[in-house]
Amino acid sequence: MYRYDQFDHQMVAERVAQFRDQVRRRLSNELTEDEFRVLRLQNGLYMQIHAYMLRIAVPYGLLSAAQMRMFAHIARKYDRDYGHFTTRQNVQFNWIKLPDAPDILADLATVEMHATQTSGNCIRNITCDEFAGVAKDEIVDPRPYAEILRQWSTFHPEFAYLPRKFKFSMTGAMTDRAAIAVHDVGLQVVKNARGEVGFRVLVGGGLGRTPVIGTEICAFVPWQHAITYLESIVRVYNEHGRRDNMYKARIKILVKEIGIEEFRRQVEADWKFTKDGPCTLTVEELERVAACFTAPSYETLADSDVAAAQPGNTAFANWLQRNVKPHKVSGYASVVLSLKKPGMAPGDATAQQMEAAAELAERFSFGELRITHEQNLVLADVRQADLFTLWQAATERDMATPNIGLLTDIISCPGGDFCSLANARSIPLARAIAACFDNFDFLHDIGELDLNISGCVNACAHHHIGHIGILGVDKDGEEWYQVSIGGAQGNTSSIGKIIGKSFKFGQIPEVIARLLQVYVDERFDDERFIDTVRRLGYEPFKAYVYATPVEDDAELAGPIYDLLKQGTPYELPYYSPRF
Amino acid sequence: MIIKNKTVVEDDWRILRLNEQDAPDSVSVPSGKVIVPLKVWQAQRDTLKTRAELGVWLESSETAEDLQGDIARFQVIAVDFPRFADGRGYSIAYHLRERLGYQGELRAIGEVLRDQMFYLQRVGFDAFVPRPDKDIHEVLKGLSDFSETYQASVDQKVPLFRRVHRGVKV
């Protein structure tokens, strides 16, 4: 993986010093909250319901065992023993005190990490295929380009105060595992007919209030021109993106309003000034960075039938089927460590689990891990011969639930339990759903199903592209949930369609059961839920769900919602507007 | 007092801001060193162009190209930041310097605060009028937050990867 040189170290150290001084000035009231908010957000620090939340960047989702251990250290020293992995491949800590934040950034710098630009109206962490470098269907390893773009976008002087946040996502494989169609800019590293590497560039995708699938602005930008081309896209957006209404400020609205042809014309008009200029990437720089992403020292091994070596062990066989992915090198596999054990908050890991994951990475996967945008962890380079031992060790730490890609692999934002933007709780709903659908045979029979729960319209859990998407909405101060079906990520991305009027918390598991009932009744042999929805349309699902009243199981919701509104405040200034 | 060439200096330019009742074509432009709004320059161009000393300032919704052909007439071009979080002024400055080749004084006015100074300087501003309630010497410190940068901009035309030998020393 990428290693900092003296320049990277120096800039991160100067950033920590800068933020330490900003926090000092805030605490002494030299900076007002309005002035400070933008500065803290660009260092990943949000003010949430209970405390500050710190979002730490995991560039393109790749991290070392030492970095994972640092997360465990932060969880123990500054938080409450756990952290939350996000759909943008970052990690969040929920119980941070403002005076501690500079110290945390200083601790992170010791392991070549930071929280720069994980929030704010700037270019955010670039997300990437979690199987980059190891996937069988990969055309080009996107990670060197992601790192080069990380450096270009870090502290970019012109783009720190964009109309709104700006998200890149990148893949280099045939199958898009990075949801590139729903990012402000989606990049697919491809090869042209002559075998030259370049980028297929999508622009103006996004979720939130106005979900849009990105449009191709250029089919092939040669890799040397990536920086200048992307800079022109962001410059045109900075100049012309709307600033009068924050709900219309994302680049997708600009592209829609002026049309892709006009937007392309403006980008190309700007690009002609910088194309072939000094910002053109060099072979030397690409090689320097790419040298950090060379393959580890794989042994020469043959593929083996791992399941056959453990006859009768269905638990292991289930795990192999769901959590183990093919690897481009024979004798190896990639393993997804599930952070979706029913009863746990999706994407949460305790300090103990983080340390265990770091240890497993060192024992079995060359000391590296990845975070997936579906909020799980990946050990990318595991010898097939080690899978059984790894499974046993992961099981001990509750990270071997065989549910990857299944209904209980729920993607969920922190929701109303933590987030001051949320209209409704996400985590307790995910828990209630997981508890209602706890039969593995049933889940395996239902098969691949993306269930995404966002607590508000900002769509952090990507509910629009869930096969079943659930969105928390506020009605007169009460939490309600809107259900959509037919959304999908990947090569055939689509935006889900809302099936009808919204439901109470205690109705949602029954609503899901009814959707699944229609699927089970109507599916062809190997058809996935999403395929059945696409074939039949959403009407039969809607008709069945609303045919008879859905019972509201109020016990599922529990009494906790009211308690949440009170919170447990710290005795600290500047802590939350809610109290 | 303003910040210019990285020091605090006296300054005798006046910035003309229009009140609601002022019209660009009829507002009276005082004599002496005045920085007028773009709209006033455009409306009163024939009389203003005879002045020996003149500045113009752009709102964040205006563009550098509106000055194309005229930039050599001004001793000062200023860009207004109505709110510090309105980042259009950064691209306006970039365009003035890089596309139009403006070499004169480029002044940031409006909500100019310490924590934006480093980036402002990078995109080509060399003069700064901090918001009046702020200590100008504190604001000046913001120019030196970082000693190195990854990407090119107006202040440094060549990105880091072309300027230095990079890599982990072993």
HADDOCK unambig.tbl for C-alpha pairs under 7 A between the chains (distance, minus, plus):
assign (segid A and resid 4 and name CA) (segid B and resid 168 and name CA) 6.81 0.50 0.50
assign (segid A and resid 5 and name CA) (segid B and resid 166 and name CA) 6.87 0.50 0.50
assign (segid A and resid 5 and name CA) (segid B and resid 167 and name CA) 5.27 0.50 0.50
assign (segid A and resid 5 and name CA) (segid B and resid 168 and name CA) 4.56 0.50 0.50
assign (segid A and resid 11 and name CA) (segid B and resid 146 and name CA) 6.76 0.50 0.50
assign (segid A and resid 11 and name CA) (segid B and resid 148 and name CA) 6.71 0.50 0.50
assign (segid A and resid 14 and name CA) (segid B and resid 145 and name CA) 6.78 0.50 0.50
assign (segid A and resid 14 and name CA) (segid B and resid 146 and name CA) 5.97 0.50 0.50
assign (segid A and resid 18 and name CA) (segid B and resid 145 and name CA) 6.37 0.50 0.50
assign (segid A and resid 151 and name CA) (segid B and resid 150 and name CA) 6.10 0.50 0.50
assign (segid A and resid 152 and name CA) (segid B and resid 150 and name CA) 6.07 0.50 0.50
assign (segid A and resid 152 and name CA) (segid B and resid 151 and name CA) 5.31 0.50 0.50
assign (segid A and resid 156 and name CA) (segid B and resid 151 and name CA) 6.80 0.50 0.50
assign (segid A and resid 157 and name CA) (segid B and resid 119 and name CA) 4.45 0.50 0.50
assign (segid A and resid 157 and name CA) (segid B and resid 122 and name CA) 6.30 0.50 0.50
assign (segid A and resid 157 and name CA) (segid B and resid 123 and name CA) 6.64 0.50 0.50
assign (segid A and resid 158 and name CA) (segid B and resid 90 and name CA) 5.22 0.50 0.50
assign (segid A and resid 158 and name CA) (segid B and resid 91 and name CA) 6.10 0.50 0.50
assign (segid A and resid 158 and name CA) (segid B and resid 123 and name CA) 6.63 0.50 0.50
assign (segid A and resid 161 and name CA) (segid B and resid 85 and name CA) 5.46 0.50 0.50
assign (segid A and resid 161 and name CA) (segid B and resid 86 and name CA) 6.12 0.50 0.50
assign (segid A and resid 161 and name CA) (segid B and resid 87 and name CA) 4.43 0.50 0.50
assign (segid A and resid 162 and name CA) (segid B and resid 87 and name CA) 5.71 0.50 0.50
assign (segid A and resid 235 and name CA) (segid B and resid 91 and name CA) 6.82 0.50 0.50
assign (segid A and resid 238 and name CA) (segid B and resid 88 and name CA) 6.03 0.50 0.50
assign (segid A and resid 239 and name CA) (segid B and resid 88 and name CA) 5.42 0.50 0.50
assign (segid A and resid 239 and name CA) (segid B and resid 91 and name CA) 6.71 0.50 0.50
assign (segid A and resid 278 and name CA) (segid B and resid 158 and name CA) 5.62 0.50 0.50
assign (segid A and resid 279 and name CA) (segid B and resid 152 and name CA) 6.94 0.50 0.50
assign (segid A and resid 279 and name CA) (segid B and resid 158 and name CA) 6.75 0.50 0.50
assign (segid A and resid 279 and name CA) (segid B and resid 159 and name CA) 6.18 0.50 0.50
assign (segid A and resid 285 and name CA) (segid B and resid 161 and name CA) 6.27 0.50 0.50
